[in-house]
């Protein structure tokens, strides 16, 4: 949702808010916002539960979950090496 807001300017947000107030009324907006907040919290909790269950089941089966950390470390080292290599080239241009 954050990526959507990046392409909306201030006046466009005001127009959307005006339409929301006209459609739902000013007294219903806090109730709608509360419901959206609860829904987002439930989705976040469910996602965290799924991640926790996957991690626990992989640990029980002896699967190494640190593989992704090793891969990210290797990618970072390659990136640093490329930056060291291309640094002088970029400065010359």
Secondary structure per residue as TSV (DSSP state, phi and psi in degrees):
chain	resnum	aa	ss	phi	psi
A	1	X	-	360.0	-31.8
A	2	X	H	-61.8	-35.0
A	3	X	H	-67.7	-28.2
A	4	X	H	-69.3	-41.8
A	5	X	H	-67.7	-20.5
A	6	X	T	-67.4	-24.6
A	7	X	T	-101.0	8.0
A	8	X	-	-109.9	128.3
A	9	X	-	-90.4	174.7
A	10	X	H	-56.5	-51.1
A	11	X	H	-60.9	-35.3
A	12	X	H	-66.7	-37.8
A	13	X	H	-64.1	-40.7
A	14	X	H	-63.2	-40.0
A	15	X	H	-64.3	-43.5
A	16	X	H	-62.4	-44.7
A	17	X	H	-62.2	-40.2
A	18	X	H	-61.4	-43.3
A	19	X	H	-64.9	-41.0
A	20	X	H	-61.9	-43.7
A	21	X	H	-64.4	-40.3
A	22	X	H	-68.3	-37.3
A	23	X	H	-77.4	-47.7
A	24	X	H	-98.5	-21.9
A	25	X	-	87.7	150.4
A	26	X	H	-66.0	-30.5
A	27	X	H	-76.6	-19.6
A	28	X	H	-88.9	-17.3
A	29	X	H	-61.0	-45.9
A	30	X	H	-61.0	-36.8
A	31	X	H	-65.9	-41.3
A	32	X	H	-65.9	-43.8
A	33	X	H	-62.8	-40.3
A	34	X	H	-62.5	-43.3
A	35	X	H	-64.2	-41.1
A	36	X	H	-65.1	-39.6
A	37	X	H	-62.6	-44.1
A	38	X	H	-63.7	-40.8
A	39	X	H	-64.2	-42.8
A	40	X	H	-64.6	-38.1
A	41	X	H	-64.7	-41.6
A	42	X	H	-64.0	-39.9
A	43	X	H	-65.0	-42.7
A	44	X	H	-63.4	-44.4
A	45	X	H	-62.6	-41.6
A	46	X	H	-64.2	-40.3
A	47	X	H	-63.4	-43.7
A	48	X	H	-64.1	-38.7
A	49	X	H	-62.8	-42.3
A	50	X	H	-64.0	-44.5
A	51	X	H	-60.5	-42.8
A	52	X	H	-64.4	-43.2
A	53	X	H	-64.6	-40.0
A	54	X	H	-64.5	-43.5
A	55	X	H	-64.3	-44.2
A	56	X	H	-63.5	-43.0
A	57	X	H	-68.8	-34.4
A	58	X	H	-70.4	-34.2
A	59	X	H	-68.6	-37.0
A	60	X	H	-65.1	-35.0
A	61	X	T	-87.4	-2.6
A	62	X	T	80.6	20.0
A	63	X	-	-81.2	133.7
A	64	X	-	-78.6	113.5
A	65	X	T	-88.1	-4.6
A	66	X	T	-84.2	3.2
A	67	X	H	-60.6	-42.3
A	68	X	H	-64.6	-36.4
A	69	X	H	-64.5	-40.7
A	70	X	H	-64.2	-41.4
A	71	X	H	-65.3	-43.7
A	72	X	H	-63.0	-37.4
A	73	X	H	-64.3	-45.4
A	74	X	H	-63.0	-41.7
A	75	X	H	-62.6	-41.7
A	76	X	H	-61.8	-40.3
A	77	X	H	-66.0	-41.3
A	78	X	H	-64.4	-41.5
A	79	X	H	-61.9	-44.3
A	80	X	H	-61.5	-42.3
A	81	X	H	-62.8	-40.7
A	82	X	H	-65.9	-40.3
A	83	X	H	-63.2	-39.8
A	84	X	H	-64.4	-38.3
A	85	X	H	-72.7	-42.9
A	86	X	H	-89.0	-9.2
A	87	X	H	-55.5	-53.5
A	88	X	H	-62.9	-33.4
A	89	X	H	-66.1	-43.6
A	90	X	H	-64.4	-38.2
A	91	X	H	-67.6	-31.9
A	92	X	H	-72.5	-26.8
A	93	X	-	-81.2	360.0
